[in-house]
Amino acid sequence: MKKIILVSATEFEIEPTLLFLKQRAQIINDVFIFKNLQISFCITKVGMVNTAFELGKLNGKHFDIAINIGVCGSYGSYSIGQVLNVTQDQLSELGAESNTKFISIDDLGFGKQIKTINYPFNQSLIRKLPEVKGITVNTVHGNLNSINKIIKQYNPDVETMEGAAFIHAANEFKWPALQLRAVSNLVEVRNIKNWDLPLAIKKLNLFLISLIKKVGEEK
């Protein structure tokens, strides 16, 4: 059996998949047995610190597939509800200021800002998704000046609050990994009336359930 771990910041973002498995899978010690899969969940809470802490508890465990699931903000190229494969992420705030200049953690010589999935989980359904690059932030952008600055600095496709931490942990543990994100809002001057979380979560979980069914049929 393949061992899968589904990682999400909140239960809300993955609730439809949880409901699907509760209705169709056998549950043994909090692990869902579905077809050829053993599926575990890790709800980290929001943010890269919480994500790193909760995934760190899994040190020594092996999973054949690790999937990070959640919503994201789009910098304009992708529409609300679209499901994306984030293959590269970046700790955009990690570094130092030198007056008006930002010095990345790379340039400081203390680490790497960019996190790329070293052990990608490849499957035919996934290959149909757009591959995008993201940034991981502590403060989501909602100010025009800071948005323009981050576009000029990194030109990201999307932003999240956990992605790079997930990729870092998956790489360290040598887990085949996938970061699935659905766009809930555009990165713009903050206006939650323009957001559509229900649509993003619906589309995200429909794709995830299809993926679980497909992988569960594979030998």
WOMOJO-V897459 format. One line per field, one symbol per residue. phi: phi as a letter, one per 20 degrees, with the letter a starting at -180 (. if undefined). burial: + if it has 9 or more other ideal C-beta (glycine too) atoms within 8 Angstrom, else -. A space follows every 50 residues. Layout:
BEGIN
phi = ???
burial = ???
END
This chain:
BEGIN
phi = .eedcddbfcfgfcgffgfgffecdedclmdedclecdddcceemfofff fffffffegnedcfbdcecrebddeofcefnfecdeeccbefeerbecle dddfffffndqceeddfecfedbgfffeefecdccdcecffbcfffffff fffclfebccdcgffffgffffemegcbdecdfdaeebggbffeebfgff ffffffffffffgfffefe
burial = -+++++++++--++++++-+++--+-----++++-+++++++++--++-+ +++++--+----+-+++++++++++--+-+++++++++++++--+----- --++++-+----+-+-+-+++-+-++--+--++++++---+-----+--+ +----++++++++++++++++-+-++++++++++++++------++--++ ++++++++++++++++---
END
